[in-house]
Amino acid sequence: MTLSSPHSLIKDKEGNVVPPLMLYVHVPFCRKKCRYCAFYSKVFDMNDLEIYLQALSREMAFWKKLYGKRPISSVFIGGGTPSLLPEWALPRLIPELRRHFLIQKNAEFTFECNPDSSLDVGYLRNLRSLGVNRLSIGVQTLNNERLRLLGRPHDGQTALAAVSAARRAEFRNISLDLMWGIPGQRLRLWLEELKNVLELAPEHLSCYGLTLEPETPLAEDVQSGKLTLPDEDEQAKMFLYGARLLEERGYLQYEISNFAKIGFQCRHNLGYWQGKDYLGLGPSAVSTIDGKRFEHPADLRAYAKAALAGTLGEHAVSLTMEDRIREMIMLSLRTSSGLDLKRFRKETGRDFFAEHKALLTALRQNDLIRLHPGRVCLTRNGMIVSNVILERLMYPQKDSLSDAAPTTPQKMEPSD
C-alpha cells in the first residue's frame, strides 16, 4: 500500500520502510448480551470504563515504546458496543490513538454503533470531528420479533432512525450489518428485508448467515428444539438470491458476506483477508505482527493487570509456514478476487495448482470454483459450501468431494 505522504514514511535502523499496521480497538461494553454472541463483552459500568480507559492508555504507550510511532493504514473501533462510550470519554480514546500512532491522512477510520445508542446527531458529529469517517451500524434485522429472538436492544424503527441520524451528521460511508438464516425467517422475508434496507442507500452491507456459537442461549434453544433454523436449502436460497438482488442494485460482492458500492469496500477487513499485519488493543484483542500472533486476556481486569505490568504480548506464538499457507488459502478464497497463484508461489515456494490439481478439477466441474489467469476463485455456488472446500484445500489428505457439492443452487426458485 502506498503511504499517504512522505511524512508517513517510517524507516528502521537499516533504512527499510516500515509497512503500516491496521489498528483494531476492542470496546468490551454492551447494554446487554445478545443471545447469539460469543465475543467478550460485559454490561456497561462507569467504574469498569475508567479501568478500561486507563489500561488502554498504558497499552498504547507500551506499543509506542516497543515499535515507535508506527504508521497506521486503518482504524476499526469495534466491540461490544463502542457507541455506549459517553461523549466525554471519546477524547480519552481517539486523540490518544493519534498521539501514540501515526494514523495516515487517508486512513479509513471505522466506529461501530448499535442503533439504540447512536441516535444523537451531536454525538455522531463529534465522532466526525475526531476523524471517524466510517460508521458500521449493527441493524441485524428490521423485524421486531426476530430482534427480540436475537436479544437485540433495539427495534426496527430505531434502526431506521439511527441511519437517519448518521446522514444528518454528514457521514458519507455507512455500513449496515444484517443477518440471514434466523429461526422463523424465510427467503421471501429476507428479500423483502433487503429491499427495505436498500431504501436507506447504505454504502456497504455485511450480510452474515447466523452462526450458532457454543453455549450461547440461542444455540441452546436450537439444540433443545425450542427453535428451528431454516433448512439448508432455504439458507442456500437466501444467500444466492440475496447476493443476486444486491448485485442488481449496484453492490459488488467482494467477500462472501460483504457487499459494497464501488469504492466503498472496507479497507480494514480487506487487509485481514490479504494477510496484512494488525495490532489489536483492549481485552480479548488479537494481533498478528511480523509472523507472530498473540491474544489479550478475555477479561477486563486481567487485561488491565497485564497492561500495568507490561506483559501484553509476551506469549506470542510464531506462525509456522503451514499456518501461513492455510491462512492464505482460507482468507484469500473468501474474497471475490480469490487466491493469487503467483503470490502463493512467491511466499511459499509451492505450486498451488499442481498440489491440488485433482480436487480443483472436480470443483471446477461442479461449478464451485473458477480459474482465472493467475487466480483461483470460488463461484457463488462454491461460497455456499466454502467451509468444506477450504478444509479440503487446507488439509489435502481429505480427498472425497461427495459432501462438498451444494444442492444444485443454480436451479433453486424462491418460495414463501
N, C-alpha and C positions, 0 to 999 in steps of 0.2 A: 504494500500500500504506500502511495506517495504521501509524505508528510506535508502538513498544511503550509508550512513556511520554513525558511532557513532557520528561524529561531527555534523551531521544534526539533532540530537535529541534535541528538544527544549521542556522544561518542564514548566508547570505553577507553581504557588505558592504551589499547593497541591502535586506537584511531578508527575502529569499526563503528558504523552507525548502529545504535541500539534500536531494535524494532519496537514499535509501540505495543502496549498491552491493551486488552479490553478490561474494563473495571466493572465488577458486579458488587453491589452493596445489598446485603440481606437485612431487611427490617422485619423483626420477628413478631410484630404485634398484629393482632386481629380483634375485631369486635367479638367474634365467636368463631369456633372451629367449624368449617364446612364439613358436611358428613362424608365427603369423598376424599378429603385432603390428607396427605401423609407428610407434607412438608413441616419442618419445625416452625411452630408459632405458639404464641401464648396470648392470653387475654390482656388487653392494654392496661397498663398501670403506670402512674406517674413516677413512682419510685424506681420501677424497672426501667422506665425511659431514661432516667438520669444515669443509672448504672450502664445502660447501653451506650449513651452518647459519650460518656467518659471513656469507656472501653474502646469505642470506635476511634476516638481521638488518639488514644495510645497506640492502637494498631496502625493507624496512618503514619504516625511518627516512626514506628518501628520499621515499616517498609521503606519509608523515605531514607532512613539511616542506612538500611541494607542495600537498597537499589539506587539511591539518588532520586532526583525528581524525574521519575520515569515518564516518558510521553504516553498519553492515553488516547486511543483512537475512538473509543465509545464508552459510555457510562450507562449502566442499567441499574436503577434503584428498584428492587423488587421485594417480594415478601411471601407470606404476611401481607399486610396492607399499609404501604408507605403513606397513603393519604390520611391515615389516622394520626400521623405526626402533627402536633399543634404547630400553628404558624410560627410561633416563637422559636421552635426547635429547628426549623429549616436552615437559618443562618449558622447553626452549630453543625450542620451536616454538609451542605453543598459548598459554601465558601471554604470549608475545611478541606474538602476534596481538592479544590483548586490550589490551596496553599501547599499541599503535600505532593500533588501530582501535576504534571504538565498536560492539562487537557487541551487537545488541539483545537484550533479555531473552528474547524469544520466538523468537530466531533458530533456524533449522534448522541443525544442525552435523553434517555427514556425514564419516565417515572410511572410506576404502576398505581392505579387507583381502583377502589371499589365505588360503585355508583352512589351508595348511601353516604360516603364521606368525601365526595368530590362535587358537591352542588354549589359551593361558594365560589363565585366568579372571582372575587378578590383574592382568595387563596390560590386559585389557578393562575391568575395574573402574576402573583408573587413568584410562583414557580417559574414562569416565563422570564421574569426579570432576573432570576438567579441562573438562567442559562438552560433550563429544561426546554427542549424543542420537540419532544415526542411524548404523548400520553398513551398508556396502554390501560384500557378500562375493562374490568372483569365483568362483562354482562352475563355470559354463560347461556342464558335463555331469557326471552321476554315473557314466558308463560309463568304466571304466579304459582300455579300448582307444582310445576316442575322446580321452580326456585325453592319452594318450601321443602320439597323432597330432597334437594341437594343441600339444604341447610344454609342457603344464601341469606344475607341480612338485608336484602332489598327486594323491591317488587319491580315489575316490568316498567311501570310509569316512571319510577325513579331512575331506571337505566336510561330512558329517553331524555329525562331532564338533565342527567349528567353529561350526555353528549352535547346537548344544547348549551350547557354552561361552559363546556370546553371550547365550543365555537365562539361564544361571546367573549371568552378570554383570549381569542385570536390564535388558538392552536390550529396549525395547518397540517399536522401529521398525527392522526389519531388512529390507534389500533383497537379493535374490539375483540375480546375473547368470547368464543361461542363453543357450545358443547353439543355433540350429537350422540345418539345411542343411549339416551336416558330412558329409564323404565317408563313405559306409557307413551313414548314418542314413536311416531310412525313416519314414513317417508313424506307423506303429504304435509304433515305438520312441520317437519323440518324444512321443507322447501318454502312453505308459507312464511316461516320464521325468517329464513334467509332473505326473502323478498322484502319483508318489513324492515329488516336491518339495513338492507341496501338503500332504502329511502333516506337513511341517515348519511349516506355517502362517505363512509369512513375510507381513509387512505389504505388501510391494512386490516385484514381479518385473519385471526388464528382460529381455526375450526378443528377442535380436538374430539376424537372419539372418547367417550367415557372409559376410563381405566379403573378397575376395581382394585384399590390398594389394600393389601392385607391388614386386617384388624381395624379397618375404618367402619363406622356404623353402616354406611351404605353397602359395603361389601358383605357385612354380616346379614343384612336384610335380604340380599340376593341369595346368599348361601342357605339361609333358612327357608327360602321360598316365599317370604313375605312380599318381595318384589321380583319382577321378571324383566330381564333385559330384552330388547328387540332381538329376534334371532339373527344368525349370521347373514342370511340372505338379505334381510331388511337393512342391516347395518351396511352391507356392501352397497346396496342401492343408495343409502343416504350419502355415502362417500362419493360414489360415481356421479349421481345426478346433482348433488350439491356442488361438486367441482365443476361440472359442466355449466351449471347456472352461473356460477361466479365468473367463469371464463367468458361466457356470453356477455356479461356485464362489465367486462374490461379488467378483471382481476386475474393476474397471472399466478399460476400455482408454481411457486419457486421452491417449495419444500412440501413434504407430504401433508402437513397440517397448516401451511401458511400461504396466503394469497395477498397480492398487493397490486395497486395501480402502478403503472410504470414509474420507476424512480423512487418508490416508497418501500422497497424490501427492507426488512430490519437488518441493518448492517451489523449490529451486535450479534444477533443469532446466526447470521451468515458466517461470522467469524468463528463461532463454535463449530459449525459444520465443516468449515475449511481447515480446522485443526490449529487455529491461531492460539497463542498464549493468552491466558486471562488470569487476573487476580481477583479473588473473592474476599470481601470484607464482611465481618459480622458472624454471629453464631450460625453454625452448620454450613457456612460458605465453603465452596470447593475452589481450588486454584490449580492450574497447570502452567508451570513456567520452566523453560529450559529442560524439558524432558522429565520433570519431576511433578508429582501430584500430592497434594495434601488437603485435608479437610479439618475445619474448626469444630470444636465440641458443639453438639446439638443441644446446648443448654446455656441459657444466658449467663448464669453465674459462673459456670465452668469456663465459658469463653472469656468473661471479664477477668477471671483469675489468671488465665493464660496470657491475656493481653498485658496485665500488670507485670507478670513475671517475665515477659519477653520470650515465651516459649512457643508462640504460634508458628506452625510450620515445621517444628523440629522433628516430626515423624514423617516427613516427606518420603514418598516411595518413587524410586526411579522406574520409569516405564520401559519395559523391555521392547525389543524390536517386534516381537509377536504382538504385544499390547498395541503398539503404534500401528501395525498393519491392520489389525482387527478394527481399531477405531477409525482408521482412514476409510476402510470399506464401509463400515456402518454409517458414519457421518456423511460421507460423500454421496452414497446411494440414496440417502433421504432427500437429496436435492434434485431439482429438475435437470441441472447440468451434469449430474452423475459423477462417476469416477474418472478422473483424468489418468489415462494409462501411462502417459509419458512421465507425469509426476510420480506415479506409483513406482515405476521402474527406477527413476532417479533416486527416490528416497529409500527404496527397499532393496534394489538390485534384483528384483524379481519380475518375471513376465506374467502379469495377471491373467491374460487370455490363455496363455499356454498352460498355466497351472489349473485352470478351471474350464478348459475347452468343452468337455462333455456336458457339464452342468449348464454352462452358458448357452450351448446349442439347444439343450432341452428347454431352457427358459425362453429362448427366442422363439422356438417352435410353438410354445404355449402362449405367445404374446405377453410375456411377463417382463421382458427386457427389450431394449433397442440398442443396437450397436451403431454408434455414430463414429465419424473419423476421429480416432484417438480417445473415444469415450464409451463407457457403458452406462446406460440409464435405465431405471425402472419405468415401465409403462404405467399408466394409471391402474390397469388391472394388477400389475405387479405390486403397486403400492398397497393394495388391499391385503396382500399376504407378505408384506415386506419383512415381518419378523422371521417367517420361515425361510425366506430367500437369504436374508442376511446371515442367519445362523448357518446355513449350508455353505455360504461363501467364506465365513469366518472360521468354520470348523469343517473342512472339506472331507473329513472321513465319513461324514453322513452323506451318502450319495443317492438316497432314494428321493424322488421328486413327487411321489404319489400324493403327499399331503400339502404340496406347495401350490397346486393348481386351484384357482378360485372356481366358484360355481358359475361358470360362463357369465360373468357380469355384463359382458357386452350385449347379451340377449335379454337382460332384465328390463322390465317395464314398471313404471310407478304403480303403486297400489295404495289404498287407504290404510 
